[in-house]
Amino acid sequence: MQALTLSTLWKNAASVPIWRETLSPFVLWAPLLPWNDTSNPPETDLHNVPPTDLLDAASFRSLMSQFTTGVCVVSTLRKEAESTNEIAGITVNSLVSVSLDPLLVCWSLQNQSSQFDLWSGATDFTISILAEGQAELAKRYAARGSSALDAGDYVTSPGGLPVIKGALGFIECRQWSLYQAGDHTMVFGEVIGLSKAPDAKPLGFFRGDFCRIIT
Ligand SMILES: Cc1cc2nc3c(=O)[nH]c(=O)nc-3n(C[C@H](O)[C@H](O)[C@H](O)COP(=O)(O)O)c2cc1C
């Protein structure tokens, strides 16, 4: 796992979003310790940790990188012209389950993204929850400026949308609304279909690296 040095954090503070802070050497698998009834959690005495007096993007990003997430690929059919349909995908870890009535999810899209128009304009999209072993695929769809899905990476959902092969499950969504939130836009989707793989392990993301989550 890449060390988070102060200089790295400062260098990236203003311009680089939270999920990209330590991506350059990419996937070093970081197994998380099993944490169940038979093992004791490590003791962390936060009273003995000096509080930081820095309230800025770098310290916020560093703190939030302690929050382990899953990893998804959002995908859609880009309809640029009636004759050319392109299948597009982007790696995200900002998926949130929002509401049960109606069924709503959301993810956050960086306003500065070169793919902003594509994703904010997608009326129908799917969210595939990636499985352990799909870190290479996640890296591919995190590449700057590129969004086309490789033919071998997806299949078509019952609703006619691309979903990632071998994922833990997928959600078919119709865009519900967009909400401006600072330098990101929350993309809300109404769930119009879903499917869950019976038995698979998740891909995780922790401190800027992909990780294995022991279940
Ligand atoms: C693990 C991971 C999670 C990411 N999560 C998000 C996200 O939630 N929202 C987002 O807009 N971009 C996210 N990204 C970045 C995009 O995948 C992609 O790298 C970025 O959009 C590329 O830059 P561009 O949009 O300017 O071309 C994530 C990247 C990685 C590797």
The ligand as a Tripos MOL2 file, in Angstrom:
@<TRIPOS>MOLECULE
LIG
   31    33     1     0     0
SMALL
NO_CHARGES

@<TRIPOS>ATOM
      1 C1        -11.8170    3.3770   -6.9890 C.3       1 LIG1
      2 C2        -12.2370    4.5710   -7.7940 C.ar      1 LIG1
      3 C3        -13.3890    5.2300   -7.4730 C.ar      1 LIG1
      4 C4        -13.8130    6.3450   -8.2070 C.ar      1 LIG1
      5 N1        -14.9820    6.9710   -7.8630 N.ar      1 LIG1
      6 C5        -15.4280    8.0120   -8.5940 C.ar      1 LIG1
      7 C6        -16.6720    8.6360   -8.2690 C.ar      1 LIG1
      8 O1        -17.3670    8.2370   -7.3430 O.2       1 LIG1
      9 N2        -17.0740    9.6920   -9.0270 N.ar      1 LIG1
     10 C7        -16.3290   10.1500  -10.0860 C.ar      1 LIG1
     11 O2        -16.7430   11.1290  -10.7570 O.2       1 LIG1
     12 N3        -15.1480    9.5670  -10.4260 N.ar      1 LIG1
     13 C8        -14.6940    8.5070   -9.7080 C.ar      1 LIG1
     14 N4        -13.5070    7.9060  -10.0440 N.ar      1 LIG1
     15 C9        -12.7270    8.4400  -11.1810 C.3       1 LIG1
     16 C10       -13.2040    7.9290  -12.5110 C.3       1 LIG1
     17 O3        -13.2460    6.5370  -12.5330 O.3       1 LIG1
     18 C11       -12.2290    8.3760  -13.6200 C.3       1 LIG1
     19 O4        -10.9390    8.0700  -13.1940 O.3       1 LIG1
     20 C12       -12.2500    9.8140  -13.8990 C.3       1 LIG1
     21 O5        -13.5630   10.1980  -14.2120 O.3       1 LIG1
     22 C13       -11.3250   10.0710  -15.0940 C.3       1 LIG1
     23 O6        -11.1360   11.4480  -15.3070 O.3       1 LIG1
     24 P1        -12.0210   12.2300  -16.3970 P.3       1 LIG1
     25 O7        -13.4450   12.0210  -15.9730 O.co2     1 LIG1
     26 O8        -11.6200   13.6490  -16.2820 O.co2     1 LIG1
     27 O9        -11.7690   11.6330  -17.7190 O.co2     1 LIG1
     28 C14       -13.0600    6.7980   -9.3010 C.ar      1 LIG1
     29 C15       -11.8620    6.1290   -9.6350 C.ar      1 LIG1
     30 C16       -11.4670    5.0280   -8.8930 C.ar      1 LIG1
     31 C17       -10.2180    4.3010   -9.2800 C.3       1 LIG1
@<TRIPOS>BOND
     1     1     2 1
     2     2     3 ar
     3     2    30 ar
     4     3     4 ar
     5     4     5 ar
     6     4    28 ar
     7     5     6 ar
     8     6     7 ar
     9     6    13 1
    10     7     8 2
    11     7     9 ar
    12     9    10 ar
    13    10    11 2
    14    10    12 ar
    15    12    13 ar
    16    13    14 ar
    17    14    15 1
    18    14    28 ar
    19    15    16 1
    20    16    17 1
    21    16    18 1
    22    18    19 1
    23    18    20 1
    24    20    21 1
    25    20    22 1
    26    22    23 1
    27    23    24 1
    28    24    25 2
    29    24    26 1
    30    24    27 1
    31    28    29 ar
    32    29    30 ar
    33    30    31 1
@<TRIPOS>SUBSTRUCTURE
     1 LIG1         1 GROUP 0 **** ****
